[in-house]
Amino acid sequence: MPKSLVIVESPAKASTINKILGKKFIVSSSMGHIMDLPKSKMGIEIEKDFTPEYIMIPGKKKIVDALKKEAADSDSIFLATDPDREGEAISWHLANLLGKKKKIYRIAFHEITRSAIEAAINNPGKIDMNMVDAQQTRRILDRLVGYSISPLLWRKVGRGLSAGRVQSVAVRLIVDREKEINVFVPKEYWEIEAELKKKNLENSKFTAKLDKIEDKKIDLNNQGDSVSLVSELEKEKFTVVSVDKKEKRKYAQPPFITSKLQQEAFYKLRFQAIKTMRVAQQLYEGLPIGSEGNVGLITYMRTDAVRVSKESQDFAKKYIIEKYGPEFIPAAPNAYKSKKSAQEAHEAIRPALPLREPNSIKEFLTLDQYKLYTLIWNRFISSQMTPAVFNVVSVEIKAGRCTFKANGSQKVFQGFSVVYEENEEDKEEEKILPSLEAGEILDLLKLDPSQHFTKPPPRYSDASLVKALEEDGIGRPSTYAPIIQTIIARNYVKRKEGYFCPSELGVVVTDLLMKSFPRILDLEFTAKMEEELDEIEEGKQKSAEVLKEFYTPFAKEVEYAKINMRKVKGEAVKTSEICEKCGKPMVIKWGRLGRFLSCSDFPNCRFAKAIPTGVKCPEPDCGGMLVERRSKGGRHFYGCSTYPKCHHISRRLPSQNDEDSVALEGEDA
């Protein structure tokens, strides 16, 4: 009896769907993309409206042959790849390979549940060629940039380097931030706090902060002025001028979109963006949950829409009433607005239906899966709840020519916060003030002047970089994690105590690209390209027109850069180091991993090594110097220059943290 073939990307997803559909269907996976541009050449016919030359990805022939055989034995084919541009492109390639004579349908769903899968099978559609064109245009743009600029970097800096249309902009953000930090000059400022209490009432102490001097913003920038003002204030009466009381409501945040999930997972779980997406993919595609077999636990995790289905809202409402009470449900469901470019056909990231409490499935999940599922669960449930309510009070206190302010806050109804705990910077700090009235005179217990210095902007973390990319319109939900992974793998950026800093190579390459390709590294230009890709998907723009508008000036920039870009590769800085093999002087050169020491007699002598940090190896009687190295996994570490004689390695220079000089587990250093 003929069966229907359903094709997805991954075996895990196939296993989950196969359990739902049963014996009338064959569910197979393509293992991601099956076609792509060739690696050996540009693969784009520029003169023919930028026609791409697709080839089967090496290693995919067996998979394709198996799919063709299964397709031949099936009476209909359902392409069930992910509901985004990449998924649409995979479906298009599969449809072209499996033949025109077959009944081929495109189905899409945003959660792997019985109701969603059966609804998709019963209401099949067609491949959305606008989405395919948008994906293909992005791929061509990235290929044009990468395969035009990368050879330039090979010639000008070092072999093996590469550039990317979006990744290079991300590196620029990190480089620019590092430059801000390097030129930052701290400025001194002083604050004064007064510890006060009501007259004749013990246990009524509270703190007020100096807000204004003669109704002007305070400007205390040295100890002398601060001490002088304290002496002046000690002689003044502290009188309550005004007391402002009001109720404040703090509303729940919407359920997660991709960028917000990556940010919160970093803040709360310390997950890097790539880890967040890997674990979320597992939760979406399905995991074995006891006797139920494979079950999809969350909706699709690459989304920028905050919409949720009415069915999921009804489930949440029932759960909240039973768990917390009807007072935690708003009169009308909370409505959240997506950003302009969001794909409203998608839903936010939420637990799949039926809702499964985290603790009810904890035994079936890894610790990371449980943590992320709990985060998604709590955020979704809280998004359907009433606001938290606070009584807030603001008190203004006069003391001579100075004005002090004290703020109090007391939570009177938990609302959504009974489920979802906010980040420290978003929390409404509870601080209860004594009952105060305008006109009353307070007792001054003490004045506390404190010295502070302005701080430089912080380096980017996974969370703040994703936030910056999103706010600047750089990339889309599916690209944030790969961007970070790519710029680290290319050695343009490295992690330092959980934050990104550019490598020397990243700074040099960024400076070269900024001078030769200012448009490519311009944030507004890159954001505009993203908007044009969205317009292609919406059918408002033509792919060929967008590509031509981009490529015509870009080709001229490439030709100019071939002649005028600084050739760092040819520069050699003399050093006092002597070559260990031939005795000639060593020079500093540039390569794909940054600066290194090379024999000045190259190519006759090919001896080279990393540049010493100037820090001695801490091992007793070693005498070597620590040099920065990079493991096969892409992680930076410090090793002894006498290796293999000395095997010392450390994550940081010992002068920073002597206790951290330990072997890197699981990596070939």
MOZI-V783637 format. One record per residue. N is the residue number from 1. RES is the residue in one letter. PHI is phi in whole degrees, -180 to 180 (* if undefined). Layout:
# MOZI-V783637
N&RES&PHI + N&RES&PHI
This chain:
# MOZI-V783637
1&M&* + 2&P&-60 + 3&K&-117 + 4&S&-99 + 5&L&-102 + 6&V&-115 + 7&I&-116 + 8&V&-122 + 9&E&-87 + 10&S&-121 + 11&P&-60 + 12&A&-63 + 13&K&-65 + 14&A&-62 + 15&S&-63 + 16&T&-65 + 17&I&-70 + 18&N&-60 + 19&K&-63 + 20&I&-76 + 21&L&-82 + 22&G&82 + 23&K&-76 + 24&K&-78 + 25&F&-127 + 26&I&-107 + 27&V&-112 + 28&S&-127 + 29&S&-121 + 30&S&-91 + 31&M&58 + 32&G&86 + 33&H&-65 + 34&I&-111 + 35&M&-127 + 36&D&-162 + 37&L&-72 + 38&P&-67 + 39&K&-80 + 40&S&-79 + 41&K&-156 + 42&M&-56 + 43&G&74 + 44&I&-134 + 45&E&-87 + 46&I&-61 + 47&E&-72 + 48&K&-109 + 49&D&55 + 50&F&60 + 51&T&-69 + 52&P&-81 + 53&E&-106 + 54&Y&-87 + 55&I&-130 + 56&M&-68 + 57&I&-63 + 58&P&-53 + 59&G&95 + 60&K&-98 + 61&K&-61 + 62&K&-62 + 63&I&-64 + 64&V&-65 + 65&D&-60 + 66&A&-66 + 67&L&-66 + 68&K&-63 + 69&K&-66 + 70&E&-65 + 71&A&-66 + 72&A&-64 + 73&D&-92 + 74&S&-113 + 75&D&-90 + 76&S&-154 + 77&I&-126 + 78&F&-111 + 79&L&-91 + 80&A&-117 + 81&T&-72 + 82&D&-55 + 83&P&-83 + 84&D&-147 + 85&R&-60 + 86&E&-62 + 87&G&-63 + 88&E&-65 + 89&A&-66 + 90&I&-62 + 91&S&-62 + 92&W&-63 + 93&H&-64 + 94&L&-63 + 95&A&-61 + 96&N&-68 + 97&L&-80 + 98&L&-87 + 99&G&104 + 100&K&-86 + 101&K&-79 + 102&K&-81 + 103&K&-79 + 104&I&-116 + 105&Y&-121 + 106&R&-106 + 107&I&-122 + 108&A&-136 + 109&F&-151 + 110&H&-114 + 111&E&-150 + 112&I&-96 + 113&T&-127 + 114&R&-57 + 115&S&-63 + 116&A&-69 + 117&I&-67 + 118&E&-65 + 119&A&-64 + 120&A&-66 + 121&I&-63 + 122&N&-80 + 123&N&-133 + 124&P&-70 + 125&G&-127 + 126&K&-118 + 127&I&-65 + 128&D&-85 + 129&M&-70 + 130&N&-65 + 131&M&-65 + 132&V&-62 + 133&D&-62 + 134&A&-65 + 135&Q&-64 + 136&Q&-66 + 137&T&-64 + 138&R&-60 + 139&R&-62 + 140&I&-68 + 141&L&-57 + 142&D&-64 + 143&R&-68 + 144&L&-60 + 145&V&-70 + 146&G&-62 + 147&Y&-84 + 148&S&-99 + 149&I&-87 + 150&S&-58 + 151&P&-60 + 152&L&-63 + 153&L&-65 + 154&W&-60 + 155&R&-77 + 156&K&-93 + 157&V&-125 + 158&G&-177 + 159&R&-64 + 160&G&89 + 161&L&-79 + 162&S&-150 + 163&A&-129 + 164&G&-135 + 165&R&-60 + 166&V&-95 + 167&Q&-61 + 168&S&-65 + 169&V&-69 + 170&A&-63 + 171&V&-63 + 172&R&-60 + 173&L&-56 + 174&I&-70 + 175&V&-65 + 176&D&-61 + 177&R&-64 + 178&E&-64 + 179&K&-66 + 180&E&-60 + 181&I&-65 + 182&N&-67 + 183&V&-95 + 184&F&-67 + 185&V&-115 + 186&P&-62 + 187&K&-114 + 188&E&-79 + 189&Y&-148 + 190&W&-123 + 191&E&-120 + 192&I&-129 + 193&E&-113 + 194&A&-112 + 195&E&-93 + 196&L&-125 + 197&K&-154 + 198&K&-70 + 199&K&-66 + 200&N&61 + 201&L&-139 + 202&E&-74 + 203&N&56 + 204&S&-121 + 205&K&-67 + 206&F&-155 + 207&T&-117 + 208&A&-123 + 209&K&-109 + 210&L&-59 + 211&D&-112 + 212&K&-145 + 213&I&-123 + 214&E&53 + 215&D&62 + 216&K&-119 + 217&K&-57 + 218&I&-67 + 219&D&-141 + 220&L&-102 + 221&N&-124 + 222&N&-155 + 223&Q&-66 + 224&G&-59 + 225&D&-64 + 226&S&-68 + 227&V&-64 + 228&S&-63 + 229&L&-69 + 230&V&-61 + 231&S&-61 + 232&E&-66 + 233&L&-70 + 234&E&-62 + 235&K&-97 + 236&E&-96 + 237&K&-87 + 238&F&-103 + 239&T&-117 + 240&V&-70 + 241&V&-93 + 242&S&-151 + 243&V&-131 + 244&D&-111 + 245&K&-113 + 246&K&-158 + 247&E&-97 + 248&K&-122 + 249&R&-110 + 250&K&-110 + 251&Y&-90 + 252&A&-66 + 253&Q&-81 + 254&P&-67 + 255&P&-61 + 256&F&-68 + 257&I&-104 + 258&T&-56 + 259&S&-63 + 260&K&-69 + 261&L&-63 + 262&Q&-64 + 263&Q&-68 + 264&E&-68 + 265&A&-66 + 266&F&-72 + 267&Y&-65 + 268&K&-92 + 269&L&-114 + 270&R&61 + 271&F&-84 + 272&Q&-71 + 273&A&-57 + 274&I&-66 + 275&K&-70 + 276&T&-56 + 277&M&-71 + 278&R&-65 + 279&V&-70 + 280&A&-62 + 281&Q&-60 + 282&Q&-64 + 283&L&-66 + 284&Y&-72 + 285&E&-74 + 286&G&120 + 287&L&-132 + 288&P&-69 + 289&I&-114 + 290&G&56 + 291&S&-71 + 292&E&-72 + 293&G&78 + 294&N&-69 + 295&V&-133 + 296&G&-77 + 297&L&-104 + 298&I&-136 + 299&T&-76 + 300&Y&-57 + 301&M&-96 + 302&R&-115 + 303&T&-154 + 304&D&-124 + 305&A&-105 + 306&V&-105 + 307&R&-68 + 308&V&-131 + 309&S&-70 + 310&K&-63 + 311&E&-61 + 312&S&-69 + 313&Q&-65 + 314&D&-65 + 315&F&-60 + 316&A&-64 + 317&K&-59 + 318&K&-61 + 319&Y&-64 + 320&I&-65 + 321&I&-62 + 322&E&-68 + 323&K&-86 + 324&Y&-120 + 325&G&115 + 326&P&-64 + 327&E&-68 + 328&F&-92 + 329&I&-108 + 330&P&-69 + 331&A&-59 + 332&A&-126 + 333&P&-55 + 334&N&-61 + 335&A&-114 + 336&Y&-122 + 337&K&-104 + 338&S&-80 + 339&K&-69 + 340&K&-55 + 341&S&-85 + 342&A&-66 + 343&Q&-88 + 344&E&-70 + 345&A&-68 + 346&H&-82 + 347&E&-109 + 348&A&-69 + 349&I&-82 + 350&R&-147 + 351&P&-62 + 352&A&-73 + 353&L&-95 + 354&P&-73 + 355&L&-65 + 356&R&-121 + 357&E&-59 + 358&P&-52 + 359&N&-67 + 360&S&-73 + 361&I&-122 + 362&K&-55 + 363&E&-66 + 364&F&-97 + 365&L&-111 + 366&T&-71 + 367&L&-61 + 368&D&-65 + 369&Q&-63 + 370&Y&-64 + 371&K&-62 + 372&L&-71 + 373&Y&-62 + 374&T&-62 + 375&L&-61 + 376&I&-66 + 377&W&-59 + 378&N&-62 + 379&R&-65 + 380&F&-67 + 381&I&-59 + 382&S&-64 + 383&S&-65 + 384&Q&-102 + 385&M&-111 + 386&T&-71 + 387&P&-71 + 388&A&-79 + 389&V&-118 + 390&F&-126 + 391&N&-94 + 392&V&-117 + 393&V&-136 + 394&S&-123 + 395&V&-117 + 396&E&-110 + 397&I&-128 + 398&K&-101 + 399&A&-144 + 400&G&63 + 401&R&-90 + 402&C&-109 + 403&T&-119 + 404&F&-110 + 405&K&-130 + 406&A&-132 + 407&N&-121 + 408&G&-123 + 409&S&-151 + 410&Q&-137 + 411&K&-76 + 412&V&-110 + 413&F&-149 + 414&Q&-70 + 415&G&53 + 416&F&-60 + 417&S&-69 + 418&V&-69 + 419&V&-108 + 420&Y&-117 + 421&E&-90 + 422&E&-79 + 423&N&-67 + 424&E&-56 + 425&E&-71 + 426&D&-98 + 427&K&-70 + 428&E&-87 + 429&E&-70 + 430&E&-82 + 431&K&-149 + 432&I&-97 + 433&L&-96 + 434&P&-68 + 435&S&-68 + 436&L&-124 + 437&E&-133 + 438&A&-59 + 439&G&100 + 440&E&-77 + 441&I&-98 + 442&L&-105 + 443&D&-85 + 444&L&-89 + 445&L&-89 + 446&K&-167 + 447&L&-116 + 448&D&-125 + 449&P&-81 + 450&S&-137 + 451&Q&-89 + 452&H&-139 + 453&F&-133 + 454&T&-62 + 455&K&-110 + 456&P&-69 + 457&P&-62 + 458&P&-74 + 459&R&-64 + 460&Y&-74 + 461&S&-106 + 462&D&-54 + 463&A&-67 + 464&S&-72 + 465&L&-70 + 466&V&-60 + 467&K&-61 + 468&A&-66 + 469&L&-61 + 470&E&-66 + 471&E&-65 + 472&D&-85 + 473&G&74 + 474&I&-96 + 475&G&78 + 476&R&-139 + 477&P&-48 + 478&S&-77 + 479&T&-104 + 480&Y&-59 + 481&A&-64 + 482&P&-62 + 483&I&-59 + 484&I&-63 + 485&Q&-61 + 486&T&-68 + 487&I&-70 + 488&I&-74 + 489&A&-63 + 490&R&-82 + 491&N&67 + 492&Y&-87 + 493&V&-141 + 494&K&-136 + 495&R&-86 + 496&K&-133 + 497&E&55 + 498&G&88 + 499&Y&-124 + 500&F&-90 + 501&C&-134 + 502&P&-75 + 503&S&-78 + 504&E&-57 + 505&L&-63 + 506&G&-61 + 507&V&-66 + 508&V&-64 + 509&V&-64 + 510&T&-63 + 511&D&-63 + 512&L&-63 + 513&L&-69 + 514&M&-63 + 515&K&-77 + 516&S&-94 + 517&F&-134 + 518&P&-60 + 519&R&-65 + 520&I&-63 + 521&L&-96 + 522&D&-82 + 523&L&-64 + 524&E&-66 + 525&F&-64 + 526&T&-64 + 527&A&-65 + 528&K&-63 + 529&M&-63 + 530&E&-63 + 531&E&-64 + 532&E&-69 + 533&L&-64 + 534&D&-62 + 535&E&-69 + 536&I&-64 + 537&E&-62 + 538&E&-84 + 539&G&80 + 540&K&-94 + 541&Q&-133 + 542&K&-101 + 543&S&-56 + 544&A&-60 + 545&E&-68 + 546&V&-63 + 547&L&-66 + 548&K&-66 + 549&E&-61 + 550&F&-75 + 551&Y&-76 + 552&T&-57 + 553&P&-72 + 554&F&-63 + 555&A&-61 + 556&K&-68 + 557&E&-64 + 558&V&-64 + 559&E&-63 + 560&Y&-65 + 561&A&-67 + 562&K&-57 + 563&I&-94 + 564&N&-104 + 565&M&-66 + 566&R&-58 + 567&K&-96 + 568&V&-65 + 569&K&-56 + 570&G&-84 + 571&E&-83 + 572&A&-136 + 573&V&-103 + 574&K&-67 + 575&T&-133 + 576&S&-88 + 577&E&-67 + 578&I&-114 + 579&C&-63 + 580&E&-71 + 581&K&-97 + 582&C&-121 + 583&G&83 + 584&K&-79 + 585&P&-64 + 586&M&-96 + 587&V&-127 + 588&I&-91 + 589&K&-126 + 590&W&-112 + 591&G&-145 + 592&R&-69 + 593&L&-105 + 594&G&107 + 595&R&-76 + 596&F&-152 + 597&L&-92 + 598&S&-130 + 599&C&-66 + 600&S&-68 + 601&D&-93 + 602&F&-63 + 603&P&-92 + 604&N&-64 + 605&C&-121 + 606&R&-105 + 607&F&-68 + 608&A&-150 + 609&K&-159 + 610&A&-71 + 611&I&-84 + 612&P&-61 + 613&T&-83 + 614&G&92 + 615&V&-105 + 616&K&-72 + 617&C&-64 + 618&P&-77 + 619&E&-68 + 620&P&-58 + 621&D&58 + 622&C&-87 + 623&G&85 + 624&G&-81 + 625&M&-115 + 626&L&-80 + 627&V&-126 + 628&E&-81 + 629&R&-132 + 630&R&-136 + 631&S&-78 + 632&K&-62 + 633&G&-81 + 634&G&93 + 635&R&-89 + 636&H&-87 + 637&F&-154 + 638&Y&-113 + 639&G&-127 + 640&C&-75 + 641&S&-68 + 642&T&-92 + 643&Y&-52 + 644&P&-91 + 645&K&-62 + 646&C&-119 + 647&H&-102 + 648&H&-64 + 649&I&-141 + 650&S&-150 + 651&R&-73 + 652&R&-129 + 653&L&-65 + 654&P&-53 + 655&S&-65 + 656&Q&-86 + 657&N&-163 + 658&D&-62 + 659&E&-77 + 660&D&-95 + 661&S&-81 + 662&V&-131 + 663&A&-67 + 664&L&-86 + 665&E&-74 + 666&G&76 + 667&E&-132 + 668&D&-86 + 669&A&-77
